[in-house]
Structure formats: structure tokens, C-alpha cells
């Protein structure tokens, strides 16, 4: 004779609970990583916006004579800038170079060094001006 079994056995329920907990743990780890990556992207965007804003201001300074024996504009070469959401300050280093001889085009580069709470990061933007 065969007996009819109603419901689930204890082993089936334990296996189901184990598989469900594995999915929940994976979802939690994914959620944590997405949140961390979003915070890192926000910090990088804040630093990038400050660097780009400085580049736009320097672009309108007089840099035309720099590659023809002139002097560099009066921008600080190393400047400490407080950025909301970052530990400590960001250091902005401004450099001027003449990539093309005899053309009068100046390459202005600003490099930001900052700590995002985990490690030191470096972000650099450049613009050409004449």
C-alpha cells in the first residue's frame, strides 16, 4: 500500500530556505556594491566639476604669450580645495606646456589629488588655449 503525503518534508523546506538565503545574501551584496559605486561616482563628479570650472576660468586668462617667451598666468600651482563629502582637501596642481613649437598654443592641465576615504585618487583635465 502506498500512503499519500500531504505538504513538504523537513528536508525540502530546509533546502528551499537555504536557496532563498543564498539569493538574499547575493542581493544584499549587490545592493551594497551599487551604493558604494554610486558614492564613488558622486565624489569623482564633484572633483571633476571643480577642476573643469578652474580650467574654464584659466582659459579666459591671458596665456597667449606663454609659448612665445611670455609669463604664465597668476594661477596657484598647488592649491588646497575643500570638497564636500571628501575626507580632507583636494590638491589642485596647474601646469602649462607648449606642445607645438611656433604655434602659440598653450596646454593647461589641472591635476587633482584627493582621498575618497579608501585610497588616494588622481583626476586630470586639460584644455588648449591660444
C-alpha positions as CSV (number, residue, x, y, z in Angstrom):
1,X,0.0,0.0,0.0
2,X,1.1,3.5,-0.7
3,X,0.3,6.4,1.5
4,X,-0.5,9.8,0.2
5,X,1.9,12.5,1.5
6,X,0.5,16.0,2.2
7,X,2.7,19.1,2.3
8,X,6.5,19.2,2.2
9,X,9.1,17.3,4.1
10,X,11.5,19.0,6.6
11,X,14.4,18.3,4.2
12,X,12.6,20.0,1.3
13,X,11.8,23.0,3.4
14,X,15.5,23.3,4.6
15,X,16.8,23.1,1.0
16,X,14.3,25.8,0.0
17,X,15.3,28.1,2.9
18,X,19.0,27.6,2.1
19,X,18.5,28.5,-1.6
20,X,16.4,31.5,-0.6
21,X,19.0,32.7,1.9
22,X,21.7,32.5,-0.8
23,X,19.6,34.7,-3.1
24,X,19.0,37.2,-0.3
25,X,22.7,37.3,0.5
26,X,23.7,37.9,-3.1
27,X,21.1,40.6,-3.4
28,X,22.4,42.3,-0.3
29,X,26.0,42.2,-1.6
30,X,24.9,43.6,-5.0
31,X,23.0,46.4,-3.3
32,X,25.9,47.3,-1.1
33,X,28.3,47.4,-4.1
34,X,25.9,49.5,-6.2
35,X,25.6,52.0,-3.3
36,X,29.4,52.2,-2.9
37,X,30.0,52.7,-6.6
38,X,27.4,55.4,-6.7
39,X,29.0,57.3,-3.8
40,X,32.4,57.0,-5.5
41,X,31.0,58.3,-8.8
42,X,29.5,61.3,-6.9
43,X,32.8,62.2,-5.3
44,X,34.6,61.9,-8.6
45,X,32.0,64.1,-10.3
46,X,32.4,66.8,-7.6
47,X,36.2,66.9,-8.0
48,X,35.8,66.8,-11.8
49,X,33.4,69.8,-11.7
50,X,35.8,71.9,-9.6
51,X,38.7,71.1,-11.9
52,X,36.7,71.8,-15.0
53,X,35.5,75.1,-13.5
54,X,39.1,76.1,-12.8
55,X,40.1,75.2,-16.4
56,X,37.3,77.4,-17.8
57,X,38.5,80.4,-15.7
58,X,42.1,79.9,-16.8
59,X,41.1,79.6,-20.4
60,X,40.0,83.2,-20.4
61,X,43.2,84.4,-18.7
62,X,45.9,85.8,-20.8
63,X,48.0,82.7,-21.8
64,X,48.7,83.7,-25.4
65,X,52.3,84.9,-24.9
66,X,53.3,81.9,-22.8
67,X,54.8,79.8,-25.6
68,X,56.5,82.8,-27.2
69,X,58.6,83.8,-24.1
70,X,55.8,85.3,-22.1
71,X,55.0,84.5,-18.4
72,X,52.4,82.1,-17.1
73,X,49.2,83.5,-15.7
74,X,49.0,84.0,-11.9
75,X,47.2,80.8,-11.0
76,X,48.4,78.9,-8.0
77,X,50.5,75.9,-8.9
78,X,49.4,73.8,-5.9
79,X,46.1,74.8,-4.3
80,X,44.2,73.1,-1.4
81,X,40.4,73.0,-2.1
82,X,37.8,71.7,0.3
83,X,35.3,69.4,-1.4
84,X,32.1,68.4,0.4
85,X,31.9,64.6,1.0
86,X,35.6,64.0,0.9
87,X,38.0,63.4,3.8
88,X,40.5,66.3,3.8
89,X,41.1,68.5,0.9
90,X,41.9,68.0,-2.8
91,X,45.2,69.4,-4.1
92,X,45.0,71.1,-7.5
93,X,48.2,71.3,-9.5
94,X,48.2,73.6,-12.5
95,X,50.8,73.1,-15.3
96,X,51.3,75.0,-18.5
97,X,53.1,73.5,-21.6
98,X,53.8,74.3,-25.2
99,X,53.0,71.1,-27.2
100,X,53.5,72.6,-30.6
101,X,56.6,74.8,-31.3
102,X,56.0,78.1,-33.0
103,X,52.2,77.9,-33.0
104,X,51.5,79.7,-29.7
105,X,49.0,77.1,-28.4
106,X,49.2,76.5,-24.7
107,X,48.1,73.3,-23.0
108,X,46.8,73.9,-19.5
109,X,46.5,70.8,-17.3
110,X,45.0,70.7,-13.8
111,X,45.6,67.5,-11.8
112,X,43.5,66.9,-8.7
113,X,44.8,64.6,-6.0
114,X,42.3,63.6,-3.3
115,X,41.4,60.9,-0.8
116,X,38.0,59.2,-1.4
117,X,38.0,57.6,2.1
118,X,39.6,54.4,0.8
119,X,42.7,55.4,-1.2
120,X,44.3,58.4,-2.9
121,X,42.9,59.2,-6.3
122,X,44.2,61.3,-9.1
123,X,42.0,63.1,-11.7
124,X,43.3,65.2,-14.5
125,X,41.7,67.5,-17.1
126,X,43.4,69.6,-19.8
127,X,42.5,72.3,-22.3
128,X,44.2,74.0,-25.1
129,X,44.2,77.8,-25.4
130,X,45.9,80.4,-27.6
